[in-house]
Amino acid sequence: SAQIADLQQKLLDADNGDRAKQRWDSIATILEAKCALKYLLGELVSSKVQESKLQSSLEQSKASCSDVQKMLIEERNHITELEAEFQNQLVVQEQQHQEKV
């Protein structure tokens, strides 16, 4: 069944390739060629617009990611400072306790 499915897929791919070739081969007049080119240019413009939107979205995501990374670094630094301060307070408390004892 796997071989049959593979053969069916190959036939579908070949059929699609033949159809595309037949479409281009069937263009016989300047008017048909003009319509085909108009369609292709429309598709090209559409894909370029989509690419531009995706590129813009990617740039915004990169900027956002960079901002989040900066915030993360700042928070880590702040936590490190708080831990150091806590350790200092702990040492002071221990010293005071030792003096009392």
N, C-alpha and C positions, 0 to 999 in steps of 0.2 A: 504493500500500500504506500510505503514511503517512496518507492521508485515511481509509482503511478502519479503520486502527488508532485514529485519532482518533474516528471515529464509534462504534466499538465501546466505547471508553472512556466516551464521553458516554452511551451506552445503559446501560452498567453503573452509572454514577453516578446516572442518572435512576431506574433500577430500585432501587438501594439507597435513594434518597430516598423512593420510593413505598412500599417495604417498611416503612420506619420510620413513615411516615404511616399506613399500613394497620395497623401494630401498635397505634399509639395510638388509631386510630379503632375498632379492634376491642374495646377495653376497654368492656365494657357493664355490668359490675356493680361494686358497691362492693368486693367481695372481690378482683376482678381489679385494681382501682385501688389497693387496699391492698397487694397483692403487688408491683405495679409501683413504688409509692412506696418500699416496703421495699427492693427491689432498687436503686433509684436512690440511696437514702440510704446503702446499703452501699457502692455505687460511690463516692459522694461522700466518705465516711469513708476509704475506701481511698486515694483520690487525695490527700486532705488529709494522711494519714499519710505517703504517699510524698513529698509536697511538703515536709513537715516534715523528713523524713530528708535529702532533697536540700539543703534550706536549711542544716541542721546540717553536712552534709558540705562545703558551700560555705564556711561560716564557718570550719571547721577548715582548709580549704585556704587561705583568705585569711590566717589566722593563721600557718600554716606558711610561706606565701610571704613574709609580713612578717618572720618570723624569719630566713629565708634571705637576704633582702635586707639585714637588719642585719648578719648574719655577713659577707656580701660586702663591705659598706662597711668593716667593721672590718678585714677582710683586705686590702682595697685601701689603707687607711690604714697598716697594718703594712708592706705592701710599699713604700709611699712613704717611710716612716721608714727602712726597710732600705736603700733606694736612696740616700737622703740620707747615711746613715751610710757606705755604701760609697764615695760620692763624696768625702766628707771624708777617709776613709782613703786613697783614691787620691791626693788632693791632698797629704796628709802624706807619703806614700811618694815622690811626685814631688819634694817639697821636700827630703826626706832624700837622695834620689838626686842632686839638684842640688848639695847641700852636699858630698857625697862627691866629686863630679866637680870 
